Amino acid sequence: MGLQLTDTTLDDSLNSVIVNGDWQWPPITDLECLEILHSLPTIHEGHDKIVWRTDGRSFTNDTAYKMFQPRGPKVVWTSLLLGPFKIPTNNFILWLAILKKLSTLDKPWLNHLDCSYVLCIGGHQETNSHIFLYCRFSCHCLGYIRQHLCFAWPNRDWDMDITWATKKWRGKHLVNIAY
C-alpha cells in the first residue's frame, strides 16, 4: 500500500529521492503520508547522502544479503558434501539423509504405504539409522566398501557416525574425495 501512496515503484531506490544533497520526495497525495513528511524535522547543516556501513568493505549484494539474513547455526558436515569429484545426485541424497528428510516409512505422512516392498525384513521400521546402519542389505554393502577401502566404520548411531565421518574425512582424505 505504501508504494501507491507515494507514487513510487518497486524499481525506485532511496538514492532517487536525494538530489544534490537535498530530499526531493515524489508527489504525495495521501494525507497520512503528508503528515508524517511534515512532522519530520528539517536539518539544514550539510548535504544528505546514503552511506552503506559494512565494516570497511565495499557494498555488494552479498554483504547486503548477509546483513539482513539471520545467521543459522554452523553445520559441521559440509566437508562431506564439498569436493571437486562429488556426484551431485549422491550429494543430494546424503544431504537429505543427514537432515533425516529421506522418505522413510517412519514419517507420518507415509504411513499409508505397504511395508512389504521395502528392504526391511523382519518387521523393522524403516528409518535413516536402520537403512544405513542396521538393515542386512546395507550392512552387507557397507561391509564390502569397508573391506575394499580398508577402513573401519563405528556403526553406532546415525548422528554420531556423521560427526565421526566429518572429523575423520576432513579435507583431502581419500574417502572424502572419492565419495
C-alpha positions in Angstrom: 0.0 0.0 0.0 2.9 2.4 0.8 4.3 2.4 -2.7 0.9 3.5 -4.2 0.6 6.3 -1.6 4.0 7.9 -2.5 3.7 7.5 -6.3 6.8 5.3 -6.4 7.5 1.9 -7.9 9.5 -1.2 -6.9 12.3 -0.1 -9.2 12.8 3.2 -7.4 15.6 3.4 -4.9 16.3 5.6 -1.9 19.0 7.2 -4.0 16.3 8.7 -6.3 14.8 10.9 -3.6 18.1 12.7 -2.8 19.1 15.2 -5.4 22.2 17.3 -4.9 22.2 16.6 -1.2 18.5 17.6 -0.7 15.5 15.4 -0.3 13.2 15.5 -3.3 10.1 13.4 -2.4 7.9 12.3 -5.3 4.4 13.8 -5.3 2.5 12.5 -2.3 -1.3 12.6 -2.3 -2.1 10.6 0.9 -2.9 12.8 3.9 -1.3 10.4 6.4 2.0 10.3 4.4 1.9 14.1 4.1 1.5 14.4 7.9 4.5 12.1 8.5 6.6 14.0 6.0 5.8 17.4 7.5 6.4 16.2 11.1 10.0 15.3 10.3 12.5 17.8 11.5 14.5 19.8 8.9 18.2 19.7 9.3 19.9 22.5 7.4 23.6 21.7 8.1 25.4 19.8 5.3 24.2 17.6 2.5 22.5 14.3 2.8 23.9 11.2 1.2 23.4 7.5 1.5 26.1 5.6 3.3 26.3 1.8 3.5 28.3 0.7 6.5 29.9 -2.7 6.1 32.9 -2.7 8.4 35.2 -1.2 5.8 34.2 -3.4 2.9 32.6 -2.1 -0.2 28.9 -2.6 -0.9 27.9 -5.9 -2.6 24.7 -7.8 -2.9 26.3 -10.5 -0.8 27.1 -8.0 2.1 23.5 -6.7 1.9 22.0 -10.2 2.0 24.2 -11.3 4.9 23.3 -8.1 6.8 19.6 -8.8 6.7 19.6 -12.6 6.7 20.0 -14.1 10.2 22.9 -16.4 10.6 21.9 -20.0 11.0 23.9 -22.5 13.1 27.2 -23.6 11.6 26.9 -27.2 10.4 30.0 -29.5 10.7 29.1 -31.9 8.0 29.6 -29.6 5.0 33.0 -31.2 4.3 31.2 -34.4 3.5 29.3 -32.7 0.7 32.0 -30.4 -0.8 34.7 -31.5 -3.2 35.6 -31.5 -6.9 34.8 -35.1 -7.6 31.5 -35.3 -5.7 28.5 -36.7 -7.7 25.6 -34.2 -7.3 22.9 -36.9 -7.1 24.8 -38.7 -4.3 25.4 -35.4 -2.5 21.8 -34.6 -2.6 20.8 -37.9 -1.2 23.5 -37.6 1.5 22.3 -34.1 2.3 18.7 -35.4 2.7 19.9 -38.3 4.8 22.0 -36.1 7.1 18.9 -33.9 7.7 16.8 -37.0 8.1 14.5 -35.9 5.3 14.6 -39.1 3.2 11.1 -40.6 2.5 11.3 -43.4 5.1 8.3 -45.1 6.5 8.8 -43.6 9.9 7.4 -40.3 8.5 3.7 -39.9 9.5 2.7 -38.8 6.0 4.0 -42.0 4.5 2.2 -44.5 6.8 -0.3 -45.4 4.1 2.5 -47.2 2.1 2.7 -51.0 2.1 5.7 -52.1 4.2 6.2 -55.4 2.2 8.0 -53.7 -0.6 10.9 -52.3 1.4 14.3 -53.8 2.2 13.4 -54.1 5.9 12.9 -57.8 6.6 11.6 -59.0 10.0 9.2 -56.2 10.8 11.8 -53.5 11.5 10.7 -49.9 10.9 12.3 -48.2 8.0 14.3 -45.2 9.4 17.5 -43.4 8.4 19.5 -45.4 11.1 18.0 -48.7 10.0 18.6 -48.2 6.3 22.2 -47.1 6.7 23.4 -49.0 9.8 21.2 -52.0 10.7 19.5 -53.3 7.5 21.0 -56.6 6.4 21.3 -55.4 2.8 23.1 -52.1 3.7 25.3 -53.9 6.3 26.4 -56.2 3.5 27.1 -53.2 1.2 29.0 -51.3 3.9 31.0 -54.4 4.7 32.1 -54.7 1.1 33.0 -51.0 1.0 34.9 -51.2 4.3 36.9 -54.2 3.0 37.6 -52.5 -0.3 38.8 -49.2 1.2 40.4 -50.8 4.3 38.7 -48.5 6.8 36.7 -49.1 10.0 33.2 -47.5 10.4 32.0 -47.4 14.0 28.3 -48.1 13.2 26.9 -46.8 16.4 24.2 -44.2 15.7 23.4 -42.1 12.6 24.1 -38.7 14.2 27.3 -40.0 15.9 28.5 -41.6 12.7 28.0 -38.4 10.7 30.0 -36.5 13.4 32.7 -39.2 13.3 32.9 -39.1 9.5 33.1 -35.3 9.4 36.1 -35.4 11.8 37.8 -38.4 10.2 37.4 -37.4 6.5 38.1 -33.7 6.6 39.8 -32.0 3.7 41.7 -34.1 1.1 41.1 -37.5 2.7 40.8 -40.3 0.0 37.2 -41.2 1.1 36.1 -37.6 1.2 37.5 -37.0 -2.3 36.2 -40.3 -3.8 32.8 -40.5 -2.3 
